[in-house]
Amino acid sequence: MTGAPDLYAGDLHGSLQDPVLGAIGFLNEVMGRHPDAISFAPGAPHPEFVQGLDTRALTDRFLAHLVTDRGLDPARAERVLYEYGPAQGLINDLVAQALSADQGIHAAPREIVITVGAQEAMLLTLRALFRGGGDVLAVADPCFVGIVGAARLLDIPVTDVREGPDGLDVDHLAVRCREARAAGRRVRACYVAPDFSNPGGARMPLALRHRLLDLAAREDLLLIEDNAYGFTAPEGDTLPGLKALDTGRRVVHLGTFAKVGFPGARVGYAVADQRVRHTDGERTLAEELADLKTMVTVNTSPLSQAVVGGLLLEHGRSLAALARRKAERYRRNLACLTGALERHVPDGMPPGVVRHRPAGGFFVRVDLPVPADLALLEVSAAEYGVLWTPMRQFSLTDRGDRQIRLSCSYLEPDRIETGVRRLATFLRKETRR
């Protein structure tokens, strides 16, 4: 390339220089360069669940629902699929019924907005809640890159809150609130994934969930709850989410059909029942988010919503029923991964390597005695044929510098076993250098 550039990076939005935005792209690049490596990097759903998926039949099931349950004539119901549709969504009633039946979240359809995946729900929620002028977003550290990336796009300051074996450190969040006040700012909201967080895999005990809600009330902040992995909890060991425990409308609950349905649908939702006072009346926060959505994606694809709606109808309007077979697969894969690690990477062998043992979710963390950087990842892929994700890209601090994340969701058990054997060889040789 010759001649003067058309644009300079320094003249573009600062988020484009943020490493968070390039992290996923780099992983895809490494995977592309080493196609024969076994990859524990992607947290993608298993491909078996899209085999034989009949989207036409599911769409027809939703069309029948529009006719029989909503009273539309067949021609009008068909047109619904091909028009823009309401920004707030078409399947709000079905989502509301499923959340009520399975998770104890009782929300009216007008208190829900259907989004293009949970990522859009994050972006809209942050845009609505943060005006600027000193408001700060607190996030668990380590943290899903999507929420930090959304904050960067919107120029929202972010502060870290430690995450330990029991999830978000509530005492540390209280410290962050005091520090913000001392600096003339306030923690406006805190992002938290109480059930098997990505990437840490932590799960908050019930008592801590209540403490977190109490703190949110005292500090007048909102909790942005991400519940992508709660469905993988061991059978008989589910815990109520923050929104199910929320009596003061302190929680905005985010969900997605990427894991319990399929990611290509790109359908998520936000439960935002908070009341917003206007001079001429009152609206829900979800309705405000829908107004913002008209300036972003306009509406979530009616065809995608129809397929998801058909899935819910085929499974008795139940998220639990929809997720059951998938949950069994992911629990099995997690058991395969943790079992293989116990056999091939026993505690302290090699020295300084420590395995964490999550009870659910897609991910297992491993502590290393050396920096887990991109250079080490390249060695792992090129010389040992195994890929993983550096935890440092999920952290605002140096807490993840010597940790890696292993994902079990996308692989078959035999590939997990082979991959862990390769990983063990890599760890024995490379952590001693």
GUGUTOR-393215 format. One record per residue (C-alpha): x, y, z. Coordinates in pm, whole numbers, padded with zeros to 5 digits, always signed. Layout:
// GUGUTOR-393215
XYZ/...
END
This chain:
// GUGUTOR-393215
+00000+00000+00000/+00145+00334-00102/+00053+00698-00079/-00102+00894+00203/-00349+00709+00427/-00717+00795+00408/-00756+00777+00785/-00540+00759+01095/-00620+00522+01381/-00577+00809+01626/-00864+00993+01457/-01107+00703+01505/-01294+00606+01819/-01063+00489+02093/-01245+00156+02135/-01091+00040+01806/-00751+00039+01975/-00876-00150+02278/-00737-00507+02297/-01080-00631+02408/-01215-00581+02056/-00933-00777+01897/-00925-01071+02137/-01182-01292+01965/-01043-01214+01621/-00697-01320+01730/-00823-01654+01860/-00999-01720+01530/-00677-01632+01348/-00472-01877+01556/-00731-02150+01503/-00718-02085+01130/-00338-02120+01124/-00348-02448+01316/-00653-02639+01187/-00526-02972+01322/-00491-02846+01678/-00756-02951+01927/-00918-02631+02043/-01044-02568+02393/-01081-02201+02296/-01434-02143+02160/-01726-02138+02401/-01963-02228+02118/-02259-02463+02157/-02214-02820+02035/-02295-02858+01663/-02507-03171+01714/-02801-02959+01824/-02849-02798+01484/-02841-03123+01290/-03184-03188+01144/-03327-02866+01284/-03645-02802+01082/-03681-02425+01084/-03981-02439+00849/-04175-02666+01084/-04087-02445+01380/-04198-02136+01189/-04526-02307+01101/-04576-02392+01467/-04536-02024+01556/-04773-01919+01277/-05035-02156+01418/-04985-01989+01755/-05049-01647+01600/-05374-01775+01451/-05511-01985+01738/-05380-01794+02040/-05360-01437+01915/-05652-01439+01675/-05473-01330+01359/-05608-01452+01028/-05364-01680+00840/-05271-01419+00579/-05193-01157+00843/-04994-01410+01045/-04784-01492+00738/-04715-01123+00674/-04581-01085+01029/-04278-01289+00927/-04184-01059+00640/-04243-00716+00788/-04026-00514+01023/-04237-00591+01326/-04242-00419+01665/-03906-00312+01805/-03991-00463+02143/-04046-00808+01997/-04297-01068+01877/-04240-01351+02125/-04246-01156+02452/-04547-01348+02582/-04380-01685+02523/-04057-01573+02688/-04253-01433+02983/-04437-01762+03029/-04116-01966+03010/-03933-01744+03260/-04224-01761+03499/-04258-02138+03477/-03890-02227+03495/-03702-01950+03673/-03953-01780+03897/-03917-01453+03706/-04263-01301+03676/-04257-01032+03408/-04527-00897+03182/-04457-00894+02805/-04417-00513+02815/-04136-00561+03068/-03933-00763+02817/-03753-00657+02501/-03637-00915+02245/-03288-00836+02118/-03036-00948+01860/-02857-01175+02104/-02759-01087+02457/-02485-00860+02322/-02738-00610+02191/-02923-00632+02523/-02601-00531+02699/-02541-00239+02464/-02897-00107+02495/-02901-00145+02873/-02576+00044+02916/-02684+00317+02676/-03008+00368+02869/-02857+00367+03218/-02545+00575+03168/-02574+00945+03095/-02212+01026+03169/-02099+01276+03428/-01924+01035+03657/-02133+00718+03636/-01921+00402+03655/-01993+00042+03552/-01862-00223+03791/-01784-00565+03644/-01671-00891+03795/-01304-00956+03724/-01246-01174+03526/-01537-01075+03307/-01706-01162+02978/-01548-00941+02713/-01883-00846+02560/-01991-00620+02847/-01653-00449+02866/-01650-00404+02490/-01998-00249+02497/-01884-00010+02769/-01580+00089+02563/-01800+00163+02261/-02009+00395+02477/-01716+00559+02662/-01843+00430+02997/-01579+00407+03272/-01536+00054+03407/-01408-00058+03746/-01318-00411+03845/-01463-00614+04131/-01281-00928+04238/-01438-01263+04160/-01347-01553+04386/-01456-01916+04420/-01802-01795+04531/-01839-01545+04250/-01851-01168+04276/-01689-01035+04594/-01974-00834+04748/-01744-00668+05003/-01513-00552+04727/-01809-00406+04536/-01896-00206+04848/-01537-00077+04853/-01564+00025+04488/-01885+00215+04567/-01714+00405+04850/-01415+00483+04631/-01639+00616+04355/-01823+00844+04600/-01495+00974+04737/-01397+01069+04383/-01728+01245+04316/-01864+00960+04107/-02106+00673+04158/-02130+00307+04061/-02445+00318+03851/-02466-00053+03773/-02278-00378+03824/-02259-00659+03571/-02263-01006+03725/-02315-01365+03608/-02404-01552+03928/-02428-01897+03766/-02107-02042+03619/-01970-01717+03487/-01774-01683+03165/-01478-01716+03196/-01430-01785+03567/-01692-02057+03611/-01783-01932+03960/-02127-01972+04116/-02268-01748+04387/-02421-01920+04691/-02775-01819+04781/-02671-01616+05087/-02433-01407+04875/-02706-01341+04620/-02920-01192+04895/-02624-00986+05021/-02564-00852+04671/-02927-00746+04636/-02915-00578+04976/-02603-00389+04875/-02764-00279+04548/-03056-00134+04745/-02828+00047+04992/-02605+00189+04721/-02891+00267+04480/-02732+00076+04194/-02874-00168+03939/-02750-00522+03879/-02716-00642+03521/-02757-01018+03550/-02628-01243+03272/-02774-01595+03284/-02628-01772+02982/-02509-02084+03167/-02752-02137+03455/-02924-02422+03265/-02611-02640+03305/-02648-02665+03685/-02633-03020+03824/-02973-03184+03833/-03154-03099+04154/-02905-02825+04239/-03049-02515+04079/-03044-02180+04257/-03282-01888+04199/-03134-01616+03986/-03098-01262+04110/-03408-01152+03919/-03617-01424+04082/-03506-01291+04422/-03547-00926+04325/-03828-00756+04519/-03714-00398+04458/-03668-00397+04079/-03292-00373+04118/-03206-00632+03851/-03205-00613+03472/-03197-00976+03362/-03030-01066+03032/-03078-01395+02850/-03001-01559+02519/-03126-01848+02307/-02776-01909+02169/-02702-02189+02417/-03048-02336+02485/-03161-02288+02123/-02895-02224+01861/-02659-01929+01810/-02750-01862+01447/-03093-01741+01551/-02932-01435+01715/-03218-01391+01961/-03177-01269+02318/-03383-01070+02562/-03375-00828+02852/-03618-00834+03142/-03631-00468+03245/-03936-00409+03464/-03807-00087+03620/-04057+00200+03604/-03947+00517+03424/-04132+00835+03517/-04222+01080+03241/-04412+01405+03266/-04708+01245+03088/-04700+00906+03259/-04491+00599+03325/-04320+00340+03107/-04109+00032+03166/-03735+00035+03110/-03792-00239+02851/-04007+00002+02650/-03730+00260+02671/-03479+00000+02549/-03710-00074+02256/-03698+00294+02158/-03319+00281+02160/-03331-00038+01956/-03507+00145+01671/-03182+00337+01623/-02960+00026+01636/-03111-00286+01475/-03468-00151+01430/-03612-00489+01526/-03502-00846+01587/-03561-01060+01279/-03923-01183+01282/-03812-01504+01109/-03559-01572+01383/-03815-01493+01650/-04062-01728+01482/-03813-02015+01493/-03736-01950+01860/-04106-01912+01933/-04165-02245+01761/-03896-02407+01978/-04063-02278+02294/-04404-02396+02180/-04269-02739+02085/-04125-02770+02437/-04434-02671+02629/-04335-02304+02663/-04051-02413+02889/-03688-02307+02877/-03601-02601+03101/-03754-02850+02860/-03586-02680+02564/-03249-02694+02739/-03274-03041+02893/-03088-03244+02629/-02827-02974+02586/-02770-02950+02960/-02706-03325+02974/-02449-03296+02696/-02265-03007+02861/-02265-03173+03202/-02117-03483+03043/-01853-03282+02858/-01758-03093+03173/-01721-03422+03360/-01501-03553+03076/-01280-03245+03090/-01242-03233+03468/-01187-03609+03479/-00917-03596+03210/-00745-03310+03391/-00745-03508+03716/-00583-03804+03540/-00330-03622+03324/-00264-03301+03521/-00277-03406+03887/-00253-03134+04153/+00092-02984+04166/+00215-03178+03864/+00380-02991+03712/+00458-02759+04005/+00254-02439+04012/-00027-02573+03793/-00364-02559+03972/-00698-02681+03836/-01030-02524+03930/-01341-02743+03953/-01664-02569+03846/-01996-02740+03910/-02144-02630+03577/-02098-02409+03274/-01870-02447+02974/-01533-02350+03121/-01250-02469+03344/-00970-02241+03462/-00613-02356+03512/-00347-02153+03696/+00004-02160+03553/+00341-02070+03711/+00434-01870+03397/+00264-01590+03201/-00014-01729+02982/+00034-01486+02696/-00025-01499+02323/+00332-01612+02258/+00279-01916+02481/-00050-01988+02306/+00130-01989+01972/+00381-02242+02107/+00100-02457+02242/-00079-02461+01907/+00226-02504+01683/+00431-02752+01886/+00172-02942+02090/-00145-02920+01883/-00370-02779+02152/-00541-02440+02185/-00678-02258+02488/-00778-01904+02579/-00553-01669+02780/-00747-01536+03077/-00573-01199+03064/-00807-01081+02789/-01097-01120+03034/-00937-00912+03309/-00902-00540+03374/-00610-00616+03608/-00319-00862+03612/-00527-01131+03787/-00558-01339+03472/-00200-01310+03353/-00112-01664+03463/-00441-01839+03394/-00591-02015+03095/-00952-02100+03014/-01050-02438+02872/-01389-02475+02707/-01554-02816+02686/-01875-02734+02501/-01778-02787+02137/-01580-03111+02158/-01655-03483+02168/-01528-03682+02471/-01251-03855+02274/-01122-03519+02150/-01134-03383+02505/-00925-03677+02627/-00669-03639+02347/-00657-03263+02391/-00592-03289+02765/-00308-03537+02703/-00151-03286+02465/-00211-03008+02717/-00041-03213+02991/+00268-03260+02772/+00270-02888+02695/+00243-02795+03063/+00515-03036+03176/+00762-02899+02924/+00676-02531+02886/+00606-02434+03248/+00956-02535+03348/+01131-02310+03100/
END
